[in-house]
Amino acid sequence: MIKKVRARLRHIRLMRVARHLVRAAAVLSSDTAARERITPAQVACLAFARHQLRIDDEEAADYLAAALVADGYHSDRHPAPAA
């Protein structure tokens, strides 16, 4: 049970990080390309800075793609296959 709660909390935190970057890019520029310039490395860095969560580029790319889609933008990024 505790593992599920921790996993859910981790997911929420990572989605907040990714959505923050997407929304900040939207505020800074109305240009769609600005949102596409957000990198998985930026997601990973902010996740560590805010929550001390270390994630790899593949997981960061998944969260970035999810945040883009959740905010109504198109994402050419595809989620990594489940292990």
N, C-alpha and C positions, 0 to 999 in steps of 0.2 A: 504494500500500500504506500509506504513512504517513498519507494522508488518511483511510483507513478506520479506522486505529488511533485517530487523533485524534477522529473522529466517534464511535467506540464509547466512548472515554473520556469524551467530553462527555456522551453519553447516560447513562452510568453515574452520573456526577456529578449530573446534573439529576434522575435518578430518586431518588438518595439524598436530595437536598434535599427533593423533594416528599414522599417517604415519611417523612422525619423530621418534617415538619410534620403529616402525617396521624396519625402515631403519637403525637406530642406532644399533639395535640388529643384523642386517645383516652385518654391517661393523665390529662389535666387534667379531662376530663369524660366520663362514661359516656353523656352525651346525644349522640345521633346528630347533632343540629343543630350541635354544636360542630365536627364534621368538615366540615359543609357551610358553615361560616362562614370557612373558610380561603379566601383569595382568591388569584387568579393573581399579584397584585402582591406578596403575601408570598413566593410561590415565586421570583419574579424578584429580589426584594431579597435573599433568603437565598442564591440562586445567585451573585449578585454579591459578597456579603459573604464567602462561603466560597471561591469559586473564580474570582472576577473574570470571571464569564461574564455577558454582557449578553443578555437574552432579552426578547422583546416579550410583551405580555399574552396573545396568541393561543397562542404556544408554551408559556408558563407554564400556561395553562388545559389544554392537552393533557397536560402532565406531571402536573398535579394530578389530572386525570381518570384517567390511567393508574395513579397511585399509589393512588387510592381503590379502583379495581377490583382492583389487585394485592393489596391488603390485605383484600379481601373485602367492600368496601362498594359500594353502588350509586352510580352517578354519572349525573346528568342531563346532564352536559357531554358534548358530542360532539366528537371530534377535528376540527380544521380540515381542509378538503380539501387534498390534496396539490397542490403547485405544479407 
